[in-house]
Amino acid sequence: MCALPIPAYRVANARCLRCQAPLVPAIHPTAQKPNERRGMPRVSKADWALLYTDWRAAGIDVRMRDLSLDGISVYSGGEIPTYRCVRLVGAAFDVVADIVSCRRVKEVYTLHGKLVTAQFAAPTGGFVSTLA
């Protein structure tokens, strides 16, 4: 994100010393339990995140559209050029992505990015059963 060289050895939750962006490559984590398919936290499409176009810039509010282990899609009030490296920080994730497309849809833009590095919060939730 900030062009500081990435160290050869990284621990599981490694972050850049300059911009604090995650340094762990975006990979498909394995599920925690044999019958559990989800390896990352579920993100609501109503959630908001901050988008950083530069490590020194203030964040821009964006609304979530979709998040998978391969990419991210958000609604933004402004256009972002394709191939721009950005950082997106939400309640359950912190990712660095390369913008691969930006489309205008009425008054907003949909931004689509390919994940480069990612750090996700531990998966939570599931079904709750109570007995009377």
Secondary structure by P-SEA (a helix, b strand, c coil): ccccccccccccbbbbcccccccccccccccccccccccbbbbbccbbbbbbccccccbbbbbbccccccbbbbbbcccccccbbbbbbccccccccccccccccccbbbbbbbbcccccccccccbbbbcc
